[in-house]
Structure formats: C-alpha cells, structure tokens
Amino acid sequence: RAERFPHAFTYREGDALALPFEDDRFDLVTCQTVLIHVADAAAALREMARVTRPGGLVLAAEPNNLANALLFELCEPEAPFEAIVERLRFARACIAGKRALGQGDATVGERLLLLMQDLGLAAPEVYKNDRCARWLPPYDTPAERLQVAQLASTEGMEAGLFGDRATTERLYRAGGGDPARFDALWEGARARDREVRAAVEAGTYRTTGGLS
C-alpha cells in the first residue's frame, strides 16, 4: 500500500536495538507489536528515546497476549473451564519459552509503563484499547470481515499460535513445560481451533472479548 504514496514516506531498515539515526532526531518515535518480538524491550525503548528530541513523544502499542488468550476463550460455544485452564497453561509455558530463548516477551504490554519509568521518560501514560475484537454473526463489519479472512488464511495451521508443532514444542520445553504433557496439550489446542473454525463457518461463534 505504501507504494501508492511514493513521496510520503522514506524507509530505512535497521536494528531496533541500534537505530541508524543520530540523537534527538525525531518529534515522534513509535512502534506497534514490535517490542513483543525483541530480545530486550527495555533496550529498544532506550533507543527510541535516544533518537527522540527533548519534548518529543515516544509511543508504543503492545499487547499482553496471555490476557488476550484468556479473553478469547470466553466465547460461544463455551469450552469446559478445566480445558480453558489447560490451554492457558500451555500458552503461558510457550510465552515463557519465547522469553527464555531471547525471542521476545508476548506479555510486554503489561510492563511498558514500568519500563518507561525506569528509563526516566517524563510523564509516562498508559491507555487500554477500548475496541473489542467482536465476532458477531453475520460478521459483516469491516473489522469482522478482516478477522474472518485472516482466519481463513491460516487454514491448516491449527494450534500454530507459536508456529508449527516442532517450534511450539521447543518453546514449551524452554518455558518449563512438562514434555510428557505436550502431545495432549497440542492436540487439545488443535481440537479447540477446529471447533472455533467450524463455529465461524456455521455462524455460531460469538464473542465480544479480547483486546485488540
């Protein structure tokens, strides 16, 4: 899409932990769903602050994906509570493994304000997104149509929130998950994913939860 506006943007590729710009360069430095993927979110924020001029603004929009995982479970058709708890334990172990392997912290949104305060940034503020990722049949709002299209684009990737089976198992083990439980947890997550996909196709999947 950016190619339609060739004079509106200039692109530079670089390392978030070593931005290719001098100090005090920009009025606004921003990122969205980037810090969850870097090994050291505090260092990336420090770089963002370094290239922001005095009086400028550092703006970061990042999720807590463990909280999102819980909220997306609270939908219709409703799953048994113990099954929900098992899938959250599975997600928590994978998130911990991602962090342990230096691949990022999927819950960093919960700590952004603290990280900014620790860096000495002036007057840090935090806001929650007030838009719920709703799925209400017939899924005819622009956002819902996009969500349905995204779901269709991942057909065959059931339970692959963290990647394929091998990648997910590596994260799970690195996060302290019990290897003997992995097969059952993986199959449980796949079964739930198939259930949700079938419910969306049938127009019976409904939720107004989840943080967007």
CORCORQUI-V112179 format. One record per pair of residues at least 6 apart in sequence whose ideal C-beta (glycine too) atoms are under 7 Angstrom apart, sorted by the first residue. I is the first residue (numbers start at 1). J is the second residue. Records with the same first field share a line. If there is no record, write none. Layout:
I = J / J
//
This chain:
2 = 9
12 = 20
14 = 20
16 = 34 / 38 / 44 / 47
17 = 38 / 40 / 43 / 44 / 47
18 = 47
19 = 47 / 51
21 = 51
23 = 50 / 51
24 = 53 / 54
25 = 51 / 53
26 = 51 / 52 / 53 / 56
27 = 53 / 56 / 57
28 = 56 / 57 / 59
29 = 48 / 51 / 52 / 58
30 = 59 / 60
31 = 60
32 = 61
33 = 62 / 63
35 = 41 / 44 / 60 / 62 / 108
36 = 62 / 63 / 104 / 105 / 106 / 108
37 = 104
38 = 44 / 104
39 = 102 / 104
41 = 105 / 108 / 115
42 = 115 / 118
45 = 60 / 115 / 116 / 119
46 = 119
48 = 58
49 = 58 / 119 / 121
52 = 58
58 = 121
60 = 112
62 = 108 / 109 / 112
63 = 109 / 211
64 = 107 / 109 / 110
65 = 95 / 106 / 107
66 = 91 / 92 / 95 / 106 / 107
67 = 211
68 = 210 / 211
69 = 88 / 91
70 = 88
71 = 209 / 210 / 211
72 = 207 / 209 / 210
73 = 79 / 84 / 87
74 = 207 / 209
75 = 205 / 206 / 207 / 209
76 = 205 / 206
77 = 199 / 204
79 = 192
83 = 188
86 = 185 / 188
87 = 188 / 189 / 192
90 = 185 / 189
93 = 172 / 175 / 176 / 177
94 = 162 / 168 / 171 / 172 / 175
95 = 106 / 107 / 175
96 = 175 / 176
97 = 171 / 172 / 173 / 174 / 175
98 = 104 / 106 / 171
99 = 105
100 = 174 / 175
101 = 174
112 = 126
113 = 124 / 126
116 = 124
117 = 124
129 = 211 / 212
131 = 212
132 = 208 / 209 / 210 / 212
133 = 147 / 210 / 212
134 = 144 / 207 / 208
135 = 144 / 147 / 205 / 206 / 207
136 = 206
137 = 203 / 206
138 = 203
139 = 145 / 148
148 = 200
151 = 197 / 200
158 = 190 / 193 / 194
159 = 186 / 189 / 190 / 193
162 = 168 / 171
165 = 186
168 = 186
169 = 182
172 = 182
173 = 179
196 = 205
199 = 205
//
